[in-house]
């Protein structure tokens, strides 16, 4: 007489596997939330570095550089005013990287520019750095208050009005 091997799982075994899977999923949730916070912090540091580079280039080259925040593309670009008055993307002389970031495409998925608080408006928002490193508006007038750019998870970069210095305000 032939005996047949059992080829199914019992209900108890299925419930045990589901319970272990649920526990693993619960343990992963904080790690996923932490990952988004880390990406937002990295994006804020990139914005901080691009602001500092724009200011440094404006002083070194003696010409205006603009930080242009584009909400539609969720990112920013640094533009250099050329001698003929036109504008071109600013490039880091050491790395050859164009200054600026498109948040969804440059390794920052899910991160957005969520708010801008400052003395300039419009879309895109433009903050300039003059040859002295000061922050200016579209008319070339110096800013009279701190400009704050907020990213996802509340990570914020502030630009000082007189000095043009950028800082993280986390």
C-alpha positions as CSV (number, residue, x, y, z in Angstrom):
1,X,0.0,0.0,0.0
2,X,1.3,3.4,-0.9
3,X,1.4,6.3,1.5
4,X,1.0,9.9,0.3
5,X,3.2,12.7,1.7
6,X,1.4,15.7,3.1
7,X,1.8,18.7,0.8
8,X,-0.1,21.5,2.5
9,X,0.5,23.8,5.4
10,X,-1.7,23.8,8.4
11,X,-3.7,26.8,9.5
12,X,-1.4,27.2,12.6
13,X,1.7,27.3,10.4
14,X,0.1,30.0,8.1
15,X,-0.9,32.1,11.0
16,X,2.6,31.9,12.5
17,X,4.2,33.0,9.2
18,X,1.8,35.9,8.9
19,X,2.5,37.0,12.5
20,X,6.3,37.0,11.9
21,X,5.8,38.9,8.7
22,X,3.7,41.5,10.5
23,X,6.3,42.0,13.2
24,X,9.0,42.5,10.6
25,X,6.9,45.0,8.7
26,X,6.3,47.0,12.0
27,X,10.0,47.0,12.6
28,X,10.7,48.4,9.2
29,X,8.3,51.4,9.4
30,X,10.6,53.6,11.5
31,X,13.5,52.8,9.3
32,X,11.6,54.0,6.2
33,X,10.6,57.2,8.0
34,X,14.2,57.8,9.0
35,X,15.3,57.3,5.5
36,X,13.1,60.1,4.2
37,X,14.4,62.4,7.0
38,X,18.0,61.5,6.1
39,X,17.3,62.3,2.4
40,X,15.7,65.7,3.4
41,X,18.7,66.5,5.5
42,X,21.0,65.6,2.7
43,X,19.0,67.8,0.3
44,X,19.2,70.7,2.8
45,X,23.0,70.3,2.9
46,X,23.1,70.3,-0.9
47,X,21.1,73.6,-0.9
48,X,23.4,75.0,1.7
49,X,26.4,74.1,-0.3
50,X,24.9,75.6,-3.5
51,X,24.1,78.8,-1.7
52,X,27.6,79.1,-0.3
53,X,29.1,78.3,-3.7
54,X,26.9,80.9,-5.4
55,X,28.0,83.6,-2.9
56,X,31.6,82.5,-3.2
57,X,31.5,82.7,-7.0
58,X,29.8,86.1,-7.0
59,X,32.6,87.5,-4.9
60,X,35.4,85.7,-6.8
61,X,34.1,86.7,-10.2
62,X,32.8,90.1,-9.3
63,X,29.4,89.5,-10.8
64,X,25.9,88.6,-9.7
65,X,24.8,85.0,-9.2
66,X,21.2,84.0,-8.7
67,X,19.7,81.2,-6.7
68,X,16.5,80.3,-8.5
69,X,13.9,78.2,-6.7
70,X,11.5,76.5,-9.0
71,X,8.4,75.0,-7.3
72,X,7.1,73.4,-10.4
73,X,10.3,71.3,-10.8
74,X,10.9,71.1,-7.0
75,X,14.4,72.2,-7.1
76,X,16.8,75.1,-7.6
77,X,19.4,76.3,-10.1
78,X,22.3,78.7,-9.6
79,X,22.7,81.1,-12.5
80,X,25.7,83.4,-13.3
81,X,25.2,86.7,-15.0
82,X,27.6,86.8,-18.0
83,X,29.5,89.9,-19.1
84,X,27.0,90.4,-21.9
85,X,24.1,90.4,-19.4
86,X,22.8,87.0,-20.2
87,X,22.5,84.2,-17.7
88,X,24.0,80.7,-17.7
89,X,24.1,77.9,-15.2
90,X,26.9,78.3,-12.7
91,X,29.5,75.5,-12.7
92,X,31.7,74.4,-9.8
93,X,35.2,74.8,-11.0
94,X,36.5,71.9,-8.9
95,X,34.0,69.3,-9.8
96,X,32.5,70.5,-13.1
97,X,29.0,70.0,-11.6
98,X,26.3,72.5,-12.5
99,X,25.1,74.1,-9.3
100,X,21.5,73.2,-8.6
101,X,19.3,70.3,-8.0
102,X,16.1,68.7,-9.2
103,X,14.9,67.0,-6.1
104,X,13.1,64.0,-7.5
105,X,15.8,63.3,-10.1
106,X,19.0,63.9,-8.2
107,X,18.8,61.2,-5.6
108,X,16.2,62.9,-3.4
109,X,12.9,61.1,-4.2
110,X,10.0,62.3,-2.1
111,X,11.7,65.5,-1.0
112,X,10.2,68.9,-2.0
113,X,10.6,72.6,-1.4
114,X,7.7,73.1,0.9
115,X,7.9,76.8,1.8
116,X,9.8,80.0,1.2
117,X,9.7,82.8,3.7
118,X,11.4,86.0,2.7
119,X,11.3,89.4,1.2
120,X,11.1,88.2,-2.4
121,X,8.2,86.5,-4.2
122,X,7.3,85.1,-7.5
123,X,7.7,81.7,-9.2
124,X,10.5,81.1,-9.7
125,X,11.8,82.8,-6.5
126,X,15.1,84.5,-7.2
127,X,17.6,85.5,-4.6
128,X,20.8,87.1,-5.8
129,X,24.4,87.5,-4.5
130,X,26.2,90.6,-5.6
131,X,29.9,91.1,-5.9
132,X,30.2,91.8,-2.2
133,X,28.3,88.5,-1.3
134,X,25.2,90.3,-0.1
135,X,21.8,88.9,-0.8
136,X,19.7,91.0,-3.3
137,X,16.3,91.0,-4.9
138,X,15.5,91.1,-8.7
139,X,16.0,94.9,-8.7
140,X,19.5,94.7,-7.1
141,X,18.3,96.1,-3.8
142,X,19.8,94.4,-0.7
143,X,17.4,92.2,1.3
144,X,16.4,93.5,4.7
145,X,15.4,90.2,6.4
146,X,16.5,86.6,6.5
147,X,15.2,84.4,3.6
148,X,14.3,80.9,4.6
149,X,13.8,77.9,2.3
150,X,12.1,74.9,3.9
151,X,12.3,71.4,2.6
152,X,10.4,68.2,3.5
153,X,10.5,67.3,7.2
154,X,11.1,70.9,8.2
155,X,14.7,71.1,7.1
156,X,15.4,74.8,6.6
157,X,18.2,76.9,5.0
158,X,18.4,80.5,6.0
159,X,20.2,83.3,4.0
160,X,21.3,86.3,6.0
161,X,20.4,89.7,4.5
162,X,23.6,91.7,4.9
163,X,26.3,89.0,4.8
164,X,24.6,86.5,2.4
165,X,25.9,83.7,4.6
166,X,23.8,80.5,4.5
167,X,23.1,78.3,7.5
168,X,21.1,75.2,8.4
169,X,18.1,76.0,10.7
170,X,17.1,72.5,11.7
